[in-house]
Amino acid sequence: MFRPSRILRGRESELRRACAVLHTGRSLDVLGSRGIGSSRFLQELAHRAEEQGWRIIRLRGVAALRETPYGSLFASGFRFPHGIVPTLGQSIEEVLGTSQQRSAVIIDQSDWVDAASWSVIEAMRSMHGTPVVRGIAQIGGAPKRRRGGASPSSQPAITLELAGLDFEDLRLVLSDRLGGAVDPGTTARILVKSGGIVGLALRIVDAALENGRLSELRGVWTVTGDLWDPSLRGVIDTLLISLTAGLREDAETLSLAETADGDALAALIGWDSIERLEQRGLLRIATTDRRRLITVFPPLLGEYFRQQPFTVRRLRLQERIARGTGAPDSGRRFLPGDRTPGWPPSSEHNLVHARLVQEQEQNRARSAGAAWELLQDAGSAVRFARALASADAPAAQIEAVLLHAGRGSNAEDTAKLVMLRAEWRVTSSGDLSGALSELEAEGAVLGPWARATAAAAVMLRIRFDRVPADAERTLADDEALSDGVRDVLRRGRVLLFVVTGRLGLARDELTRSRPSGDGTDGVDAELEALDAVAAIGLGEARAAESWARAGLEQARRALSADRERTHAAVLALCLLGDGRLEALERLLASVFALGGTPRFLEASTAGFMLESVAAALSLRLGHPDRAEGHLATMRQARLPEGALPMQGRAWAKATQAVHQNRTQGAADALWDTGEALWARGASYAAVFHMLSSVEIAPSVSRRDALGARLAETDVTAGRLVLAALGALERRSATEVPALAVQLRNAGLSGLALHLYDQANSWDVDAFPDGGDPVVAGHRRAFERTLTDGPYRSVRFRTQVQLTERENHVALLLGAGRSNREIAETLVLSIRTVETHVHRILRKTGARNRAEVSSVLSE
């Protein structure tokens, strides 16, 4: 089977492409910025090529030998006879030798190779067709050229650019380095600081270990304090070494100004300087409809300049910024809250957006802090605590604000502070009983607002304990109460109806009267998220998705991390259910890049749902090590088991168990969890777990019991899923087309495609080479009705079990071989190879030949 790289993370697709280019005999230029990992990439490429029968000639350019004839060849271990300067023919003979194997040259640091060595390489390529792979230092998206050094030019090379790592892959790299699970907030902070440049990220980790800011707590590595360390100066100096004094000062000016309006900065340092800094990869520009926003890159560059010990220089530059931007108070221009860059969906742009969000959240925290210092009352404490949480402030600072406020407070503000403190107890330490006791004791003296604190206690019980028998009476409306209290009661009723599976009542409750608040305390977003979760259960996932997308866009414009998480959690449920796994992967990459530790209830439950979805996605895409990282985060969380779908640990753990081929155990665990949730009154989550149990391990008795449970709820989507599972069990291909349409309309297109795939394989003896052509035709017609794809049919995924012959075929598939080439290599008929390929695709769930090695490499 294809040998996976256990050290080189996040480069599998680039390695497959590079191997495929080599097999065509073409040359390849591998571009990458300093620290991106190009040397390791070239090493792994050489190993892969050698495993596939190539003879690899490894060369490395050396800066000190760039003017020495044949310096790179000598430094790479080649020796010439008689101690004389070799002729070109002798050089080629020494390098190629007499081997009859296919040969390729892989050159690291090719921009430092001397001209004589280049002449040998170019002659080899011209005379023998030897492909050449060059590792080229990249500046601003173009290869770096040095005067005095030649480069192959007889035929164009394919270009492959190595981008920065994303959240998931960097998390695995850090886990490999540290030997244990890494806190997601820590990963995100390192990701944003490093810009995804793996070498820089690892230097940050090493520095944090040395200064004691990175430590292991309960089996998870977590960073505290600032990530900047003076030992990192040398790394940043290498990025700046080629800058002129004027351009370096312009970069420093940008760093001190932090995120700023592009037109203002152009007036400050000039578009010419901005262009030259962009060419050197030291800044990123985002464009909106009406404005350009600029930030330095990688973000650690800003820390480097802000930590310079030259006070007078910094004062001079800040005065320059103040004059140029009209911000004399701070020398900085923060983004207003209603703007965000229009980023394309890429890892690097996620990092830049995350930095903009962090800067804005810190600005909000400073503003709220100033108000709290002045007032010291409950209302300002609530606003400051929420702002600190959004800015990812230390827990001790948030707790200090929650516990030391009170003077001049009215009953409403005091009640809101008491309710927020109760949330804090639950999310920070899992202390549900303490939170309930505090709500009861503090609420008793709050007059009419005692109804609100009593409702808050009921909501905590609904979420994390069981639905109280008197919940509806406690949450009943009363027109005599103030609007603020009635809003809290309304939120409680919507939560109650959603948790208990009375989804129609929940939507009706919200439709009758919207909350009177302005949404600044998060009530509106939380209520509407519950409404969207209810819509998903009612089979109206498209409406839920529309709400989530619109809200996510608004949150991104407002640069609000918590609002992004809330809307992203709902959108993630929609995308996972619909089988749009690539879109889900992009969504999760963007939201995890935000970093931070969700502190209060809405953000914590949304974050928990995102971790659960991410674990499931990783397993569906064949990445169990990524899934383990998300499961470790869920285990570390203090949050008790929730009462809504994806707000507990059982489903994600069962998904992992299925992948480990413990199918029956996973089904039993899910069914038991469903029974426990049903006993708590959490009917919606209960049937969700039971449906998964029956899908994993079909059981007539459980299916009948589940049908009876579903009849007691409004979970229409659940009844559709149960009907689909029944058709699978009966192998009833005639039911599939009608069911597929209903599933698509309910936002479950992935399950519809899974139905078609299973139906296509039921009569494998009659159709060994491609499945039932009638079913395949229906599937193609169905796929044409789908939009916003691509869609994936993979559901719960077990580890792939291939025969020895299938493993051999899969290895050659991953190397880019055609069926004819595979047949010749393995001495098989082409028809036999086609049969093996069809079975491999079916077993692995890969959409095409190119994906096979990606699945098997995990």
N, C-alpha and C positions, 0 to 999 in steps of 0.2 A: 504493500500500500504506500501511497505518497508519504514520504517522510516529512512530518510537520516541523516547523520551526518553533521551538519552545522558548527561545530567547528573543527572536526577532518578531515582535508583536506588531500587528496592524499592517503588514506588508504582503499578505498572501496574494491579493489580487495583482499587485505590481510584480511579484515574483512570477506568477503564472504568465503574465504578459511578457516579461523579459525572457522566460524560457521559450515561449512560443516564437518570439522574434529570432532567438538564436537558431531554432529549428528551421527557419526559413533561410538562414545564411546571411541575414541582414545585420548591419552594425547597429549599435544602440548607444545613445547618449543619456546617461542618468544624471539629471540635474537635482541639486539639493543645496539648501543653505547650510552654513556651518553648524554642526551639531545636530543635523537632521537624521543622521544615522546612515549616510550613504556608504561608508566603509563596511559596516556590518551587512548592509544590503548586498554589496558586491561579494563579500565572503560567502553569504548564503547562496547567492546565485551561482557561484563557482561550485559549491558543494552539490547543488541540485543538478547542474549540468554534468558534473563528473558521475553522478549516480545514473544519469541517462546515457552514459557512454562517450562523453566528450573528453578530450584532453585539454585542460585549461592552462594557459600560460598566464601567470600572474605577474603584473608589473605595478610598481608604485612610484609616482613622481616624488622627488625630494627637492625642496626649495633650494638647499645649499648646493645642489648639483645641477641646477638648471642650465648653467653655462658650461658644464663639463661634458665633452663628447662621450656618448654611451654611458653617462652617469647613472641613468635610471636602470639600464640593463645590468650594470655592475652591482648596483644596490639591490637589485632583485635576485641576485644569486647566479647570474650567467657569467661564465669565465671563458676566455678565448685563449687558444694555444700560442706558444712561443713568446708570450709576453709582448706582442706587437699590437699596434692599432689594427683591428680587423678590417677586412674589406666588407662591402655590403653582403656579398655572397656568403662569406664566412659567418657573418652575424646571423643571417637568416638560417643557415644550417645549424648553428649552435642553438638558436631559439626553438626552431621547429623539430630538430633531431630527425630521426628516421622513422618515427611512429607513423603508422597508417591510420590511426584514429582521426576522427574529425577533430579539428583544433579550433580554439577561440582564444582571443586575447582579452583579458579583463584588467583594466588599468584604473587604479585608485589615484586620486590627486593628479589627474591627467594634465592639469594646467601647469604643473611643475616639471613635466617631462622635457628632457633636452632635445634639441633638433636632430642629433644623430640617431638617437633611439627612435624618434618619430619616423625617420626615414626607413628604418628597418621594419617598423610596424606597417607603414604604408606600402612598402614593397611586398610584404607578406600578404597583405590584403589584395593587392593588385595581381600578384603572380599566382597565388594559391586560393584566392577567395576566402581567406580567413576572416571571419567576422570579428569586429573589435567593439568591446564595451568600454566606454569611457565614463568615469566618475568626474563630474565637472562641478566646481563650486559655482553656485548660482547667485547672481546679484540682480534683484529687481525683475526676475523672470527671464533673464537672458544669460547664456553661458559667459563665464569670465574669460576674456582673451588677454594674453600677455605678449607683449612685443618680444621678438627673439625666439619664440617657440613655434614650431610648425604644428599643424593638426591635419589629420586625414581629411581629404577632400575629394577623392576620386569618385565617391558615390555618396548620396545623402544617407544619413543615419536616422533611425527612428528615435524620437525623443520621448523620454519617460521622466516625469517630474515627481519627486518625492515631496508630498505635502506634510504638514505637521500632523501628529497623532490626534485622534479625537478622544473624548472622555473615556470611553470603554477601553480602548487599547492602552491609553496612558495608565489607567487604573491597574491593568494587568502588569504593565512594566514596573510600576511602583511596587506592586505586590511581590513580583519576582525579586526586586531589589531588597525589599524589607523582610521577605519571608513570611508574610502574613497579610490579612485583610487590611485594606486602607479605607479610612472614613471617606465617604463620597464628597463631603464638604472640603476635606483636605485635598482630595484629588482635583476638585474644581479650582481651588485656589492656586495650586501648582500649575494646572493647565492654563489658567488665564495669565499668570505671571510669565510663564515660559513661552506662550504662544503655540504650544503643542510641539515645540522643538525638543526632542527627547534628550539630547545631550545637556541642554540647559536645565531641563526638568530634573535630571538626575543630579546635577551639580547643586541645585536648590535643595534637594533631599539630603545630600551629603552634608551641606552646610547646616541645615536644620537639625540633623542628628548630632553634629559636633557641638552646636551651641545649646542643645537640650530643649529645643522648641518642638521637636518631633519625638513623640514617645508612644509606647504601646499601652493602651488602657482597655482592659477586659478583652484582650485578644485582637484589638483593632488599633491600627496606627493613626494617631490624630495629632495635628499640629496646633500649637497655641502661640499667640503673638504674631509678630511680623515675620514675613518670610525673607526679608532682606538681610544680608550678612556681608560685611566688608570683604570676605573671602571671594565673593562673586565678582568683584571689580575686574579681575583679570579676564573673566569670560566675556564681559561686556566690552572691555578694551579691544578684544579681537574683532568685534563688530565695527568699531569706530576707527580702526588703525589707518584706513585709507582716506579718511575725511580730511579736508583742509580745515584750517583753524576757523574760517568763517562758517563753513557748513556745520562743523561741530557745535559752534555757538548757536546756530539756528536750530539744531536738534535739541540742544539744551533748553532753548526758549520754548519750543513746543512742549517739552516735558514739564517744565514749570507751569506752563499755561494749562496743562492737562487737556481734557477734551474741550475743543473750542470750535467756534464757527469758522469754516474755511475761508470765507471772504475777509473776516477780521484778521485771521492769521496771514493771509496773503498780503494785506496791507502792512502787516508787522514785519514779515521776513521775505515776502515776495514769492510769486508763483514759481519763479525759476528755482529758488532754493527748495520749495516744496516738491517740485518735479524731480530734482536731483536726489533728494532724500527718498522719494518713492522708488526711484530706479535702484537705489541701494538697499531696498527692502526694509527701511527703517521707519516707515509710517504707512498707515492705511487710511483711505479716504472713502467715506460713505456718502451717497448722494440721495437726497429726498427730492420731493417735487420742487421745493423752493430753496433748498439750502444744501451746502456741503459741510460735512463734519469730518474732523481730522483727529487722529490719535496716533501716538508713537507705537512702534512695534519692534520687537516684542515688548510687552508692557513693563517687564523688569528694567528696561532702559530708562523709563521714567523714574523708578526708584534709584537707579544709579546716579542720575543727575541731581535728584532731590537730596541725596545723602552726601553730596560733595562737601568737603569741609571748608570751601572758600566762601565765607560769609559776604564779603564785599562784592564779589562777582555775582552771587545770587541776588543780592539787593539791587545791583545795577540792572540785571536782567528782569527782575520783577517790576522795577520802575519802567523799563522799556515796555513790558506787557501792559502795565496799567495805562500808560500813555496811548498805546496802540489799540487797546480794547475798550477803554473807558470804564475800567473796573478798578478804581484806585483803592478800594477797601481791602481787596484780597489779592490783587494781581492775577486773579483767575476768573474764567468765564464758564460757569456751569450751564449745562443744557437745561432749557425749560422743560417742564413736564409733559408737553404735548408733542414732542418730536422724537422720532427714532429713525435710524438709517434704514433704507430699503435694501436689506442684504439679500444676495442670492443665498440659497441653502448650502453653505459650505462650512467645514469645521473652523477654518480661520475666521470667518465672519461671525460665527457663533461666539468665538472668544472675544472679538472686539465688541460685539453687542453686550456680552456679559460684563465687560469692563465699564461700558457706559452705564449699565444698570447699577453696578456697584458704586460708581461715583455719585449717581443721583440719589441712591438710598442713603449714602453717607451724608450727603447734603441735607436731605430731609431730616435725618437724625440730629444733625447740628442745629437745624432750625427748631425742631421740637424740644431739644435739650435746652436751648436758650429760653423758651417759653416756660419750661418746667422749673428752671432755676429761679425765674422771676415769680411764679405763682405758687409752686409747691402744693398744688391741690390735686384732687383725684382725677379731674378731667385732663389736666396736663400730664399727669402720670400715665394715664391710659394711652394718650397719644405718643408720649415719649417711649414707653415700653414697646409699643407696636413698631415704632420707627427703629428703635434699637434692634429688635428682632429681625426686621427686614434688612437692616444693615449688617447682620450677622455679628452683633456685638457679643462679648463674653456673657455667659449665663449669669455670672455673679453681678454684673452691672445691671442686667435686666431685673434680676430679683431685688436688688437694692432699691430700684425705682418703685417696684410694686409694693414693697414693704414699708417705704418711708414717704408716705404722702397722706394728706388728709385735711390740712387746714383750709377753711373756707369752702368746703365741698358741699354741694347740694345732694339730695337723696339720689337723684338720677346718676350723677357722676360717681357717687360712692358705690351704688349698686353695680355699675359697669366695671369699676375697679375690683370689687369683690368677685364678680363673675370671671374677670380676666385672671385674677389670682387662682381661682379654682381650675381654670384651663391650664395654667402654668403647672400646678401640682400634678395634673394628670400627664401632661406631655413631657415634663422634665424628669419626673421620677416615678410615674405610674401609680401615684398615690390617690386612687379613686375615693377611698373611704375618708381620707383627710380632706379632700376637696368637697365632698358632700357635707361633712361636719361643718366646715367653714361657711358654706352657703347657708346652712340652716341657722348657725349661730349669728352670723353677721346680718342675714336678711331679716331676722325677726324685728329689727329696730328701724327698718327702712320704710315703714308705712305702706302706701300703695305699691311701691317698688319691691316689696316682699314677694308679690306675685311673680315678678320677673326672676328673682333669685330662686324661688321654688321651681319655676319652669326650667331654669338652667340646671338645677339638680336632676329633674326628670330627664332632661336631654342627655346628661352624662350617663344616667342609668340605662337609657335606651341604647346609647352607643356602645357602652362597655360592660354592662351587667345584664339586665333583662328588662323587658318592657313592664313597668309597674301596672298593677291592676287598675289604679285610679289615674292613669296617665291622661286620658281624654278629659276627665273632669278637671284635673289640675291645669290643663292647657286650654280650657274652654275660653272663648272670647267674652269680653265684658265691655260694652260701649261706655260705661262710666269711667273706665281707666284711661290714662293718658296714651297718646299715640306711641310713645316709646315703649311702654309696657306691652301694649297690644302687638307691637312688632315682634317682641321677644316671644310672646305666646304663639303668634302665627308661625314663626320659625319652628317652634316646637311641634306644632300640629303637622306641618309639612314633613318634618323629620319622622314623626311617628307613622304617618301614612306610608311613606316610602319604605321604611324599615319593615313594616308589617305586610308589605305587598299590596296595599290598597292604593295603587299608583294613580288610578283615575281620580280618587278623592284628593290626593296630593296636588295634582295639576289643577283641579278645580279650585282648591283652596288658594293657590297662588294667583290664579286668574281673576278670582273675585275681587281682590284688593291688593294692589302692590304695596310693599312697605313704604311708610311715609318718610323714612330716613333718606339721607342723601348718599348713602353707601360708603361714607368715609370710614366707617368702622367695620366694613366687610360684610355686613348683613346681606345686602343685595346679592353680591357675588355668591355667597354661600347658599342662599335660598334658590337662586337660579341654577346653581350647579346641581342641587337636589332635584329640581324640576327636570333638568336634562337627564339625570340618572333614571328618573321615573320614565321619561320618554323612551329611553333605550329599552327598558323592560316592557313597555307597551308596544314595541315594534316600530317606534318612530325615531329610529336612530339618526335619520337624516336631519330631522329638526334639531336634535341634540348636537349634531356635528356643526350645523350652521351657527347655533348659539356659541359653541366653543370656539369656532374659527373667528367669528366676529369679536368675541371677548378677548381672545388671544392677541389679535391684531391691536385692539385698543390698549391692552396691557403692555405690549411691546412699545407702542407709541408713548405710553406714560412711563416707561422704564420702571415697571413695578414687578419685582420678582415674585411676590406672593400671588398676585393676580395672574401672572403667567402660569404658575404652578396649578392654580385652581382650574383654569380653563384647559391647560394641557392635560390634566388628569382625565377630564371628561373626553377630550378629543382622543386620548390614548385608548380609552375603552372602545370608542367607536371604530378606530382604525384596527385594533386587534380583532374585534368581532367580525369586521368586514374583510379581513385577510389582506389589508394593504400594509404589509410588513415593512416595505422599504420606506414608505411615507412615515410610518411609526418610528422607524429607526432614526430618520432625520429629526423628527419632533423630539425624541428623547435626547438626542445629542445636543440639541439647542437648549433644552430646559436643564439638563444636568450640568451644562457649562456654566450656568448661573451660580452654582455653588451655594454655600450657606447651609445652615442647619435649620429646618423649619421648627419654629418655637411654639406657636399657639395652635389651637385646635384645627382651624381650617387649613392652614399651611401644612400641619403635620399629617393630617389624614390624606391630603392631596399628595404629599411627598411619599407617603406609605403606598398609596395606590400606584404611583409612578414606579416605585421600586419593584412592586409585584408584577406589573405589566412588563417592565424591563427584564426581569428574570424569565418570564414566560417567553418573551420575544427571543432572548438569547438562546434558549433551549430549542425553540422552533427553528431558528436559523443555524443550529448546530454549534453553538458556542458555550459549552458547559462551564468553562472557566469564568467567562463573563457573568453567567448566571450565579455562580457561587459568590461573586463579589456583591451582587445585589441581595442575595439571601443573607449574607453576613451582616449587611447593613440593617436588614429587617430584624435579625436576631438581636442586634445591639440596641435597637430602639426600645425605649421604655414604654411606648404606647401599648395599652392593653389591646386584646383582640377586638376589632371593630365589628359593627353589625350590618355593614353594607358590603356588596360585592367588592372583592379585591382589597378589603381593608383588614384582612387577617393574613396569617402566615401559612395556613394549611394548604391553600390552593397552589401557591408557588412551590412549596415543599413537595406536594404530590406531583407537580409537573416535573420536578427534578427526579423524583423516584421513577416515573415512567421512563425518563431518558436513561436511567440506570437499569432498565429492564425489570423493575419491581412493580409490574403493572397491577397485579391483584392487590398488593399492599397499598398502593396509591389509591385505588378505587375504594378499598375499605376505609382508609383514613378520611377520604373526602365524604363518604356516606356518613360516617360517625360524626364528622364536623357538622354536616348538614342537619343531622338529628339534634345535635346540641344547640345549634342556632335556632332551629324550629322551637325547641323547648324554651329558649330565651324570648321567643316572639319575633325573632328576626327572620321572617318568612322569605323575603326577597333573597337575601344571601343564602338561606338554607337551600332553596330550590336551585340556585346557581351552582352550589357545590354538588348537589345530588345529580344534576344533569351531567356534570363533568364525570362523576363516578360511573354513571351508566354508559357514557360514551367510551370511557377507558376500558371498562370490563362489563359488557352487556349482561344483564340479569333480568329475567322476566319478572320475578317478584319485586325487585327494586323498581323496575320500570312501571309496574302497576301501582305501587305505592306512591311513586313520584307523580303519576297522573292524577291520583286523588289529591295530593298536596297542591298541585298546580291549579286544580279546580277551585281551591279556596282563596286563590290570589288573582290579581290582575296581570300577572306576568305573561302577557300574550306571546312574547318572543320565546319564552320557555316552552310553551305548548308547541310552537313551530319546530323548535330544536328536537323535542321529544318525538314529534312525527317523523322528522328526518332520521333519527336514530332507529325508529321502528322500521322504516323503509330499508335501512342498511342491514338490520338484523334479518329481515325477510328476503333480502336480495331482490327487491322489487324494482327493476329498472323502469317499469312503466310509470311509476309514481314520481320519478326523479325530475322530469322537466317541469311539472306543475309546482312541485315543492321548491325547486330551485328559484323560480320566479318569486314565490312568497318569501323565501329567505333573502333574496336580493332586496326586495322592497322593505324588509325589516332591518337592513343593514348587516346581513349575515352572508355576504357573497362568498367569503372564504369557505364556509360550510357547504354552500351550494356547489362550489367547485370540487370540494372533497367528495360530495355525493357522486358527482360525475366520474371522478377518478376511480372511486371504488367500483362503481357500476361497470366501468370500462375494463376492470380486471377480474370480474366475477367468472367469465367464461374463458380463462386463459388457455385452456386446452384447445378450444375451437379457434381462438385467435392468438396464437403464440407470439406473433411478430408485431402486433400493434393494437390489440384490443378490439372491442366490438366497433365496427365502423359506423353503425347507426348511433350508438351512444356518443362516439367521438364527434359525429356530425352535429348532434344536439348540443354538445359542449361548445363547439366552435361557434354555433349560432348564439348560444347564451353569452359567451365571452364578448361577442360584438355588441351586446347591450350594456356592457359595463363601461363606466367612465371613471376618471380620476384614478386609474390604475398605476402600476401593475398590481395584480392580485395574486395571492399565494393560497394554495389549498392545504398546506401542511397544518396539522392540528397538534395533538400531543405526539411527541416524537421520541421513539426509542433509539438507542444506539444502533447504528447501521451494522448489520451482520451480512457480510459478503462471503461467497465461496472463494477458495484460493484462486480459481481461474478468473472470477469476477474482480478480485483484487488486482490481478495482473492487467486486466483490461482497463480498470479504473486508473491505474498508474500511467498507462500510456495515453488515456484520455486527457489526464491532467497535463501531460506534456504537449498536448496539442496535436497528437497524431490523428490521421484520418483512419476510417475503418479499413481501407486497403492496407495502410502501413501497419496497423495493429495485426491484421490477418497475416501479413508477411512475417512480422516479428515473432508471433506466437504459433505460426504454422497452423492456421485455422482457415476455414472458408469465410468469405465475407458475410454470408448469410448467418453463420454462427456468431460472428462478431456483432452483427446487428441485433441478434437476439439478446446477447449479453448486455449490450449498451442499453437496450430497452428495459431490461430487468434492473440494471444499476440505477437508471434514472427513476424508476418506480420505487425502488427500495430507499434511495437517498432523499427523494422528494426534490431533487434538483430540477430546475426548469429547463436546463440545457446542458450540453456537454461541458461547457466552460465552468459551470458551477460544481461539478462533481468533486474536483480536488479540494475546493473550499470546504465542502461538507465533510469529506473524509479526513481533512487535516486536523479537525478538532477531535 
